[in-house]
Amino acid sequence: MATAPEQHPESTGTPRVEPAPSGRASKKHQAERLFLSGPQRRGFELRLALDIFLEFIRGFRRLHFVGPCVTVFGSARFQEDHPYYAMAREVGARLAEAGFTVMTGGGPGIMEAANRGAKEAQGYSVGCNIRLPHEQASNPYLDVMVEFDHFFVRKTMLIKYSYAFIALPGGFGTFDEVFEALTLIQTGKIQNFPVVLMGRHYWQPLLDMLDNRLLQEKTIAPEDLNLLYVTDSPEDAVNYVRDIGLSRFGLTYGPRIKRRWFLLEWGR
């Protein structure tokens, strides 16, 4: 596992689904709960499948021209005065200065901080927000904001358009996103793009478990630990992403994609 020099910032039946509050997001949320509760009527499942398909298409069209992205993961719960917020803000700025579009989940906390840093550095900032019954408002530092009803569609977008992933401290959602990226890399579904964990003290218990439990039980291979790079330095994290992502693996920004007027592809 690569690390940087340590620093110190701190059944067949159909289950019943309880009614959800009114509102578009709540109705979508209730439909998804029902869908995930087991077999439903064929018409319901077909309609939901079509809705999911259209959500993918909307995401593809909105994000087709955002440029080479790095996705920053992290908790929505850290406030502006928290050291991890400041760390994410600097990461966003340095990514923008390195020529990357900064993509996040579009919400508050770490996501806001990374988008804010990118905007302050005159970079391009993108958010993939999730609609919830109790709305998660998007942050105000976005050039492009796309809203999703389904977590798995949103997560696909956060991974599809990125050359690298930087994870700051977070909860279940952040862990889900990090391990999704690692699984796709481990299984060869995406290239061996950099995955950076920032906040060594926060992630150390997880790293110990990977090393002392998963590796010892042979549920992962020794080389799997090398998929993670751990640092507390925003400068080091961005340099690693740039040097590894663009040099060692021969990645490029790719040719500029031409806009097609007949597909209504105008603007930036």
Secondary structure by P-SEA (a helix, b strand, c coil): ccccccccccccbbbbbccccccaaaaaaaaaaaaacccccaaaaaaaaaaaaaaaaaaaaaaccccbbbbbbbbcccccccaaaaaaaaaaaaaaaabbbbbcccccaaaaaaaaaaaaacbbbbbbcccccccccccccccbbbbbccaaaaaaaacccccbbbbccccaaaaaaaaaaaaaaaaccccccbbbbcccccaaaaaaaaaccccccccccccccccccccccaaaaaaaaaaaaccccccccccbbbbbcccccccc
